[in-house]
Amino acid sequence: MTCGPYWVDLHRAEQRLGGGFLLTNWLVLTALHCLRGLAQIDERVDVVLADGRRLAAHVSRLDAEADLALVSITSPQRAAPQIPNSGPARIGGRWRGPYRPAANDVELSGRIDTRAAAYLCEGGGIIEALQLSADQLLGDYSGYSGGPVEDTTSCDGPAPEHNGSKQDAVVVGILLEQAPDRTVADRAANVLFAATIAEAMRRFNYLDVAHLVDVLRPPLDAESAVASAVSPQAARGTTVNPLVNSMAAKADELFETIQEWSAQGVMDPAQISELTFMVAKRKIQAELGEGGAP
């Protein structure tokens, strides 16, 4: 399976619901309103990847106040996206929205107006959000919600707050809303708001652990390059225990089970967090060994 873009479309039957993007190879972050009324845990949806493949999935977590939702790709299916690093945005920097609702729609880009700040979203909750100006004066930006916001400052040129060299884009948020034009009631201004990735991680408390585990696993084409650095046994030509892959796969299954327990209220958030951490720790030990040496 080859890697591809990390943004996706969400469908139910033949209806396109909205956009989203992969945080791991099985978790999709989207705006809750993009699900168009599918506000129940375990509601069936399809994740359509950029290459056209359709994967069965289900709604796994909702936060109506923040207008955010998580969709889980049903095991054993998995995507193989090229997920950029995530981090904070830089005020005055450049951003782009690689997700487009349709092939004939423009790609959004513009300026990051403010640092992350408290914002009252349409869901009714106070969230940490970015204010963005769009270069494209579309008048109506509906359809772009749920897509990722990338900070491309260091890709496009020197960053305003440091002399950063050319680097890869960093995912800093998820598009949620647009500001209304105060002079024309039925028209939107070219100002958009995006919840930060940090806000999503706070809203979905196990998300940071799941993402950490995926980040720790190197991409397939990089494994040979880093094998000697992370595995003394590999450097000596020793075969790694075949149980490692099995244990890692089992951990992925446990993550999904814990996620379901959390949604069903089987355990309180503290217990869920502790159990998630324990599974993540065991998976890391299985893949990298105690102290990073299998």
Secondary structure, DSSP 8 states (H G I E B T S, - for coil): ---B-SEEEEEETTEEEEEEEESSSSEEEEEGGGGTT--STT-EEEEE-TTS-EEEEEEEEEETTTTEEEEEE-TT----B----B----TT-EEEE---SSTTS--EEEEE-S-SEEEE-TTSSEEEEEEEEESS--S--TT-TT-EEEE-HHHHS--TTS---S---EEEEEEEEEEE-SSSTT-EEEEEEEEEHHHHHHHSTTHHHHHHHHHHS--HHHHHHHHHHH-HHHHTT----THHHHHHHHHHHHHHHHHHHHHHTSS-HHHHHHHHHHHHHHHHHHHH-GGG--
